Amino acid sequence: MKRRRWVFGAVAVAGAFALVAPATGQGKANAALLGWSPSNAAVAIISYSFGVVDIRPPVGKAFRLWDASPARSGPLRIKLTGSSAFRLGTDTCAGAAIGKKTSCWVGVLYKPSRAGASDSATLTATGKQGAVASLTVSGGSAAPSPGHVYWVGEGSVSASNGGTVNAASRGGGAVSTLASGLSGPRAVAVDGTRVYWADASQGTVGEVPLGGGSVTVLATGRPQLGPLTVDGTNVYWVDYQAGTVNEVPVGGGTVTTLATGQSAPLSITTDGTNVYWGTSNGKVQEVPVGGGTVTTLATGQGANSLAVDGTDVYWANDGAPSFYYPAGGTVNKVPIGGGTVTTLASGQVNLSSVAVDGTNVYWATWGTSPSFHGTVREVPLGGGSVTTLASHQTFPRSLAVDGTHVYWIDGAEGDDTLRKLRLGSSSVAILASGLNLQAVAVGP
């Protein structure tokens, strides 16, 4: 009986290593031994779950491909098969050759195929002599439900520690306070399990479970915190005084600086593969979530708000560095990785926020006098006619969308309202009022 030779593969299942039989040709000398990892750690996985995902813009995750053998992989072929709910994002592996001390990254984007869906696909990397690494990705969506809208506010204008993190059903109803005792919360983000915020006065990044509970401080000593974003693995934020872009694992851990020397970064977003931000000197930048080379996607922009959908980066270009901007503002996009900047809307006044779903880009404008009222507007992702969804707003800002509604904050300090509009209708509803609101996000 011919003896079959086994190799030790860097494949981890539930935290344990396993012996695996070589694929055809993989037992030959000089064959690479490839593995996928969800981080920089040299521990491979054979499956990854995106969990239950709210149907919104795609969520993303970057996977590291590495070689556990002394041999080089040869030119790699990357393939994603299975449900069309998954698609490839940024890919630095296709055509590359890696060895024991080098690796590459592939991003996978997931948007559930429908409410209540259960989706799966297989990510495969193939090198020379039949070396193969396969990763099963899966995810699903909960049955239709209203979900929740989350926001941070400062409470009474005179209170120094009256800031709160709050939630309410997207369908309306009672408001829940998830965290209190904050001084100056300025930004909020949400994933499938937690709510995150940046407190500029306390210089902290915090998190709390969606249903409330113990608050965890993820980062301290950050007195000039700007906006933040999350991808389910890390929380990312900009520090506009230090000129840095930073990340920390959800649940807590070491803070990593992804970029330095940035000119007062103003906005940030992520697709799980890259982090994107705008700077006060007019640049739109990106860097891989694991760190690396910073790429400039656009210059000469006033990107005070960013959004991403896995294909393009979108931003509101405010048009001028003064308080009362002329009608020169634009809504723009550029392909992920760089390319030609496309203007989707022009002649906009005082843009304050931008959001995106799978169909349209949304933004807010606010008036400079009683004769010019604030608006909420949309345009198709590929460009076209601009539609005004809501008019006669006072100071609309901090937009969020969920595929059926658009949400925003309106009003003056201390007398804000949280509003929503069903897409395709003209009826604006108020979810909460009489507040001092700073930022809003939607989630489960």
Backbone hydrogen bonds, N-H to C=O, Kabsch-Sander energy under -0.5 kcal/mol:
donor,donor_aa,acceptor,acceptor_aa,energy
7,V,20,V,-1.1
9,G,7,V,-0.8
9,G,18,A,-0.6
11,V,9,G,-2.2
12,A,44,A,-2.0
13,V,16,A,-2.6
16,A,13,V,-1.7
18,A,9,G,-0.5
18,A,11,V,-1.2
20,V,7,V,-1.1
26,Q,23,A,-3.0
27,G,23,A,-0.5
28,K,25,G,-1.1
31,A,28,K,-1.3
35,G,66,W,-2.1
36,W,45,I,-0.6
37,S,64,R,-2.4
43,V,41,A,-1.5
45,I,36,W,-2.5
46,I,12,A,-0.7
48,Y,136,T,-2.6
50,F,138,S,-3.3
53,V,51,G,-0.6
53,V,140,G,-3.3
56,R,54,D,-1.3
59,V,110,Y,-2.6
61,K,108,V,-1.8
62,A,272,G,-1.0
63,F,106,V,-3.0
64,R,37,S,-3.4
65,L,104,C,-3.0
66,W,35,G,-2.4
67,D,99,G,-0.7
67,D,102,T,-0.6
68,A,33,L,-3.3
68,A,66,W,-0.5
73,S,98,I,-3.0
76,L,93,C,-0.5
76,L,96,A,-2.0
77,R,126,T,-2.2
79,K,124,T,-2.4
81,T,122,T,-2.3
83,S,120,S,-2.6
86,F,83,S,-1.5
87,R,109,L,-2.0
89,G,107,G,-3.6
92,T,105,W,-3.1
95,G,76,L,-3.0
96,A,93,C,-2.7
102,T,99,G,-1.2
104,C,65,L,-1.8
106,V,63,F,-2.4
107,G,90,T,-2.8
108,V,61,K,-2.6
109,L,87,R,-3.3
110,Y,59,V,-3.3
111,K,85,A,-2.1
116,G,142,A,-1.2
117,A,114,R,-1.7
119,D,139,G,-3.1
121,A,137,V,-2.4
122,T,81,T,-3.2
123,L,135,L,-3.4
124,T,79,K,-3.1
124,T,122,T,-0.6
125,A,133,A,-2.4
126,T,77,R,-2.3
127,G,131,A,-3.0
128,K,73,S,-3.5
130,G,127,G,-0.8
131,A,128,K,-1.6
133,A,125,A,-2.2
135,L,123,L,-2.4
136,T,46,I,-2.2
137,V,121,A,-2.7
137,V,135,L,-0.6
138,S,48,Y,-1.9
139,G,119,D,-2.1
140,G,51,G,-2.2
141,S,117,A,-2.0
148,H,443,G,-2.4
149,V,168,A,-2.8
150,Y,441,A,-3.4
151,W,166,N,-1.8
152,V,439,A,-1.8
153,G,164,T,-2.0
154,E,436,N,-2.4
159,A,156,S,-1.0
163,G,182,L,-2.9
164,T,153,G,-2.2
165,V,179,A,-2.6
166,N,151,W,-2.9
167,A,176,S,-2.3
168,A,149,V,-1.9
170,R,147,G,-2.2
172,G,169,S,-2.1
176,S,167,A,-3.2
178,L,165,V,-3.0
178,L,176,S,-0.7
179,A,165,V,-1.4
182,L,163,G,-2.2
186,R,198,A,-2.8
187,A,198,A,-0.9
189,A,196,Y,-2.1
191,D,194,R,-2.0
195,V,208,V,-2.8
196,Y,189,A,-3.1
197,W,206,G,-2.0
198,A,187,A,-1.4
199,D,204,T,-2.9
200,A,184,G,-2.1
200,A,198,A,-0.8
203,G,199,D,-1.7
204,T,199,D,-1.5
205,V,219,A,-2.0
206,G,197,W,-2.1
207,E,216,T,-1.9
208,V,195,V,-1.8
210,L,193,T,-2.1
212,G,209,P,-2.2
213,G,178,L,-0.6
216,T,207,E,-2.5
218,L,205,V,-3.0
218,L,216,T,-0.7
219,A,205,V,-1.3
222,R,203,G,-2.3
225,L,222,R,-0.8
226,G,238,V,-3.1
229,T,236,Y,-2.5
231,D,234,N,-1.8
235,V,248,V,-3.0
236,Y,229,T,-3.1
237,W,246,N,-1.8
238,V,227,P,-1.6
239,D,244,T,-2.4
240,Y,224,Q,-1.4
240,Y,238,V,-0.6
241,Q,224,Q,-0.5
243,G,239,D,-1.7
244,T,239,D,-1.5
245,V,259,A,-2.1
246,N,237,W,-2.8
247,E,256,T,-2.5
248,V,235,V,-1.8
250,V,233,T,-2.2
252,G,249,P,-2.0
256,T,247,E,-3.0
258,L,245,V,-2.7
258,L,256,T,-0.7
259,A,245,V,-1.5
262,Q,243,G,-2.8
264,A,262,Q,-1.3
266,L,278,G,-2.8
267,S,278,G,-1.0
269,T,276,Y,-2.2
271,D,274,N,-1.5
272,G,274,N,-0.5
275,V,287,V,-3.0
276,Y,269,T,-3.0
277,W,285,Q,-1.8
278,G,267,S,-1.0
279,T,283,K,-2.2
280,S,263,S,-2.7
281,N,263,S,-0.5
282,G,279,T,-1.5
284,V,298,A,-2.4
285,Q,277,W,-3.1
285,Q,283,K,-0.5
286,E,295,T,-2.0
287,V,275,V,-1.8
289,V,273,T,-2.2
291,G,288,P,-2.1
295,T,286,E,-3.0
297,L,284,V,-3.2
297,L,295,T,-0.6
298,A,284,V,-1.3
301,Q,282,G,-2.5
304,N,302,G,-2.0
304,N,316,A,-1.3
307,A,314,Y,-2.1
309,D,312,D,-1.7
313,V,334,V,-2.8
314,Y,307,A,-3.2
315,W,332,N,-2.1
316,A,305,S,-1.6
317,N,315,W,-0.7
317,N,330,T,-3.1
318,D,302,G,-1.6
318,D,316,A,-0.8
325,Y,323,F,-1.0
328,G,326,P,-2.3
329,G,326,P,-0.6
329,G,348,Q,-2.3
330,T,317,N,-2.1
331,V,345,A,-2.3
332,N,315,W,-2.2
332,N,330,T,-0.5
333,K,342,T,-2.1
334,V,313,V,-1.8
336,I,311,T,-2.3
338,G,335,P,-2.3
342,T,333,K,-2.9
344,L,331,V,-3.2
344,L,342,T,-0.6
345,A,331,V,-1.4
348,Q,329,G,-2.6
350,N,348,Q,-0.5
352,S,364,A,-2.0
353,S,364,A,-0.7
355,A,362,Y,-2.5
357,D,360,N,-2.0
361,V,379,V,-2.8
362,Y,355,A,-3.2
363,W,377,R,-1.9
364,A,353,S,-1.4
365,T,375,T,-2.3
366,W,349,V,-0.6
366,W,350,N,-1.3
367,G,394,T,-0.6
369,S,372,F,-0.7
372,F,369,S,-2.0
373,H,371,S,-0.5
374,G,393,Q,-3.1
375,T,365,T,-1.9
376,V,390,A,-2.3
377,R,363,W,-2.9
378,E,387,T,-2.2
379,V,361,V,-1.8
381,L,359,T,-2.1
383,G,380,P,-2.1
387,T,378,E,-2.7
389,L,376,V,-2.6
389,L,387,T,-0.7
390,A,376,V,-1.7
393,Q,374,G,-2.5
397,R,409,I,-2.0
400,A,407,Y,-1.9
402,D,405,H,-1.8
406,V,421,L,-2.1
407,Y,400,A,-3.3
408,W,419,R,-2.1
409,I,397,R,-2.6
410,D,417,T,-2.4
412,A,415,D,-0.5
415,D,412,A,-2.4
416,D,435,L,-3.6
417,T,410,D,-3.0
418,L,432,A,-3.1
419,R,408,W,-3.0
419,R,417,T,-0.6
420,K,429,A,-2.4
421,L,406,V,-2.1
422,R,427,S,-0.7
423,L,404,T,-2.9
425,S,422,R,-2.0
428,V,426,S,-0.7
429,A,420,K,-2.9
431,L,418,L,-3.2
431,L,429,A,-0.5
432,A,418,L,-1.1
434,G,416,D,-0.5
435,L,416,D,-1.9
437,L,435,L,-0.5
438,Q,152,V,-2.6
439,A,152,V,-1.1
441,A,150,Y,-2.6
443,G,148,H,-2.4
